[in-house]
Amino acid sequence: MKRLSEREHLRAEYEAYLHRQRGLADGTVGNSLYYGERFLTFHFGEKLGDLNAITPEDIVAFLCQLKAGANARRCKALPSHLRSLFKFLFWSGKTKRDLAQSLPRVATASAHLPR
């Protein structure tokens, strides 16, 4: 039986968290895993480094890189997927601070006008 790498183990834990703790649909879980993997690769390469070394500036650099790409319009939910990753990392004790708070909220059009 193959032993999981640190990165694979983290992915399996994150996937279980998304399903069990958050109750997310398979499609949402898949997107969250995809963007989580992309961020980790952007920051660490193929291995898993010190998660506490991630800074808000690293997150902004990643978002800027993706927004500059050809599929920038498809990344509307990207901050939500990354926020989920950083909530998991903090919730599970893998990071000392909650980096989810450093991600911007995506503005949405309101169906109701304020009074």
N, C-alpha and C positions, 0 to 999 in steps of 0.2 A: 504494500500500500504506500502510495506516494505521500510524503510529508509536505504540508502546505508551507509556502514561504510566508514571511511576515506580511507581505502585501496581500497575498491570497487569503490569509487568515483574517486580515482586516476587512477585506471585501466581503467575505462570508458573514462576519459579524454585522457589518453594515447592512447587508441584504436582509438578514434576520430581523434586525432592528426596524427596517422600513416596513417589513411585512407584519411583524408581531406587535411592535410598540406603536407604530404609526398607522397601521392598517391600510396601507396604500395599495392601489391597483397595480397589477403586473407591469403595465406600460409605464406608469410613473416610477416604479422601482427601477425598471430598466434604464430610463433616462437619468435618474439620480445616480445610478451606478456608473453609467457612461461618462457623465460630466465629472463625477468624483474621480474616476480613473484618469481622465484627461488632466484634471488639476494636479493630481499627484505626480503624473508623468512630467508635466510642465515644471513642477517645483523640484522634484527629486530625481527624475530620470526613471529607470526601470526598477530601482530598489526602493525601499521605504526608509526615509531618513527620520530625523527628529521632528515629530509633529509639533512640538512646542516652539520650533524655530520658524514656523509659518507666521507671517505678519500680515496686517491689513494691506500693506503695500504690495505684497506678493499676490494677493487676491485681485487687487486693482490691475496689476500688470497682466494677469491671466485674462481678466474680463476684457481689457483693452486689446489684447492679442486676438481673442475670439471675435470681438466686435469689428475688427479690421478685416476679417476673413470674408470670403465670398458668401457664406451662409449666415451673415450677421442677423438678418431678420428672423431666422429660425431660433434665435437664442433668447426669446422673450422670457422664457421660464428659467433661464440659466441661473439668475441669482437665487431663485427659490430652491433649485436643486443643490447649489453650493451651500446655501444656508442650512439645508437638511444635513449635509455632510458635516458641517462644523458643529451643529447641534449634537449630532451623534458623537463626535470626537470628544466634546466637552461632557456630555451626559455619561459616557462610558469611562471617563477619567483618563482618556488618552491625551488630552490637552489640559493645561491649567487655566486657560481663559476661553471664554465663549466668543470665537471669532464670527459667529453667525450674526452678531450685532453690527459688524463692520460692513455687511453687505447692504446695498441700497434696496429699497422696496421698489417694485415696478408699479408705475402709475397706471391706473385703469380708469376708464371712463365710467362715471357713476350713472346709474339708471335714474336716479332721483336728484333733482336740484335741491340745494339747501334752501331752507325757508327764509 
